[in-house]
């Protein structure tokens, strides 16, 4: 696979608000899928699909401990990308006067 395909796979994984929220949850602490499900109030299958996409993109990794599956960030450098995106977003909001809805 060439670098453009791999890069687009990562950006595709980051293109969902739900997946960004999952990354945010996992950033704070390694957590199991049921805790992520509880936090987001989504079905197990929906969470599993999002986790799979993030895992396939190399953003997170799953660790089995006893009867639980925990997710953690595989490459912490992902936060540099997200920080840059937030910087650009804030500049665009400031320059265009757009107001964003406050997230929960």
Beta strands, then each sheet from edge to edge (+ up, - down):
strand 1: 31-32
strand 2: 60-65
strand 3: 68-73
sheet 1: 1+ 3- 2+
end
